[in-house]
């Protein structure tokens, strides 16, 4: 029997090496989801009833670090079930093969070419950052931040009168969920009971922003501190500038134009506006006010923020700030008649522009298709469906309250959207349609013109 298992393992390893990096990521994350689904279906991990589809939904939501749920996590799963969900969140948050590669680097200090190809596909890095330094930063920074978050959460929960062991577990679970911007909570109404709690709002914001700004920024700053000669990359500067601009934009609009937030008094009003903007941008998925009560105009702003997301190679979803910047630079160059496509005085390489525009178009098309499919099979307000789809594809996790009431077909659509959002729209497309053979010779095509 051991020999047969070894043979099967070798055949599987050879099969994986024959796949493209995108296909490896596709099947890797699929494996996480399936294993989590099987475990959550076992009665020993449950304390409440849920359908098979609900277990699949929760497993996908955890691995994709989305946070949309069709059942209550606290009421449906016991401690061990919740632990499984937390592990799935952690695996989905740090990425496929990241922990394995870290252990590899810690022991042999060598990374195989196969590992490099997959990780380079999952994490798009600027040339100034090496993949080895990046992987080490991912693991170490994740562990440090989640430890700090757990300690701070424990202090906050204990001061609010929570029993000792409940405070310990809630602190660990919410710290992992927050840093990985997963949005899973052991509280059935998320953090709406803590809308006035400045300390808890601070903890969530700090962890979510650190996770969503991305490991590129963290690695870049780490190298800058370690080596004074190291200059912050162009990517890091774009991420920071874009994040601050969008955060200010969303907070301002929510503060002045959203009645639900305007009803809050004193500093709680600003905190509410800031937190809802932050949760949409970082895709952390927690909320302190009810998004179902938002006006249509403010829902549109929220959808826009979820659509953009935060940073590449981080825990947040969306098309990313860098993609928006590239598309904006293309538009600006056309309007100004410039031959080069530039931003902040730097010329953006054409290969990056092709990737950005492809992601922008593909992402938008998937949102439209997802919204259409759920709209024709469910009887909800259009804005609520669009909000749910944007939240699922952006791996955000906030909802207007319709998730549990969507029909079976709609839930399957949401599951697919969450998976695509975690994998990345281009990675998903390449995993499905990429060819193992070489590209066709360009000379076999006729050149022609098109009016635009």
Secondary structure, DSSP 8 states (H G I E B T S, - for coil): -HHHHHHHHHHHHHHHHHS-HHHHHHHHHHHHHHHHHHHHHSGGGBSS---HHHHHHHHHHHHTT----SS-HHHHB-HHHHHHHHHHHHHHHH-TTHHHHHHHHHHT----HHHHHHHHHHS---TTS-HHHHHHHHHHHHHHHHHHHHHHHHHHHHHTT--HHHHHHHHHHHHHHHHTT----SSTTTTGGGTT-HHHHHHHHHHHHHHHS-HHHHHHHHHHHH-TT----HHHHHHHHHHHHHHHHHHHHHHHH-HHHHTS-THHHHHHHHHHHHHHHTT----SS-GGGS-HHHHHHHHHHHHH-S-TTSS--SS-HHHHHHHHHHHHHHHHT-SS-EETTEE--HHHHHHHHHHHHHHHHHHHHHHHHHHTT--S-HHHHHHHHHHHHTT----SS-GGGS-HHHHHHHHHHHHHHHH-HHHHHHHHH--SS----GGGS-------
